[in-house]
Amino acid sequence: MSIFLFDSILALALFWVAWQSLTVSDLFRAVVLFIVFGLLMALTWARLSALDVALVEVVIGAGLTGVLLLDALHDLDG
């Protein structure tokens, strides 16, 4: 029962973070929400026992892409 509850909360959190990152007007907040989405996706992949995909999601999806987006945002504010 508690695993179903955790998976349900994770699915709702994924949906909420995705929706917020698409509808927020502040670009910095959108990038941070994108990084959070990547971390939640990595947790989802880990729950599905796809640890290699989860690791790649953390490194590329949340890490590298997040840093590149934050750098691009910094250059825009320049």
C-alpha positions as CSV (number, residue, x, y, z in Angstrom):
1,M,0.0,0.0,0.0
2,S,2.7,2.5,0.9
3,I,4.6,1.7,-2.4
4,F,1.4,2.6,-4.4
5,L,1.1,5.8,-2.4
6,F,4.7,6.7,-3.1
7,D,4.3,6.0,-6.8
8,S,1.1,8.0,-6.9
9,I,2.8,11.0,-5.2
10,L,5.7,10.7,-7.6
11,A,3.5,10.7,-10.6
12,L,1.5,13.7,-9.4
13,A,4.8,15.6,-8.6
14,L,6.1,14.9,-12.1
15,F,2.9,16.2,-13.6
16,W,2.9,19.3,-11.4
17,V,6.5,20.2,-11.9
18,A,6.2,19.7,-15.7
19,W,3.1,21.9,-15.8
20,Q,4.8,24.6,-13.6
21,S,7.9,24.6,-15.7
22,L,5.9,25.2,-18.9
23,T,3.6,27.9,-17.5
24,V,5.9,29.9,-15.2
25,S,6.8,33.4,-16.5
26,D,10.2,33.7,-14.8
27,L,13.0,32.0,-16.8
28,F,15.2,31.2,-13.9
29,R,12.4,29.5,-12.1
30,A,11.5,27.5,-15.3
31,V,15.1,26.3,-15.5
32,V,15.2,25.2,-11.9
33,L,11.9,23.4,-12.3
34,F,13.3,21.7,-15.4
35,I,16.2,20.4,-13.3
36,V,13.8,19.2,-10.6
37,F,11.8,17.4,-13.3
38,G,15.0,15.7,-14.4
39,L,15.7,14.6,-10.8
40,L,12.2,13.3,-10.4
41,M,12.4,11.4,-13.7
42,A,15.6,9.8,-12.5
43,L,13.8,8.7,-9.4
44,T,11.0,7.3,-11.5
45,W,13.5,5.3,-13.6
46,A,15.1,4.0,-10.5
47,R,11.7,2.9,-9.2
48,L,11.3,1.0,-12.5
49,S,14.6,-0.8,-11.9
50,A,16.3,1.0,-14.9
51,L,19.3,2.2,-12.9
52,D,21.4,2.9,-16.0
53,V,18.8,5.1,-17.5
54,A,18.3,6.8,-14.1
55,L,22.0,7.6,-13.9
56,V,22.1,9.0,-17.4
57,E,19.0,11.1,-16.6
58,V,20.7,12.6,-13.6
59,V,24.0,13.3,-15.4
60,I,22.7,14.6,-18.7
61,G,19.1,15.5,-18.1
62,A,19.4,17.3,-14.8
63,G,23.1,18.0,-14.6
64,L,24.6,19.0,-17.9
65,T,21.5,20.4,-19.5
66,G,20.6,22.3,-16.4
67,V,24.0,23.9,-16.2
68,L,23.9,24.8,-19.9
69,L,20.5,26.4,-19.5
70,L,21.6,28.3,-16.4
71,D,24.6,29.6,-18.4
72,A,22.5,30.6,-21.3
73,L,20.2,32.4,-18.9
74,H,23.1,34.2,-17.4
75,D,24.3,35.3,-20.9
76,L,20.8,36.6,-21.7
77,D,20.7,38.7,-18.5
78,G,24.3,39.8,-19.2
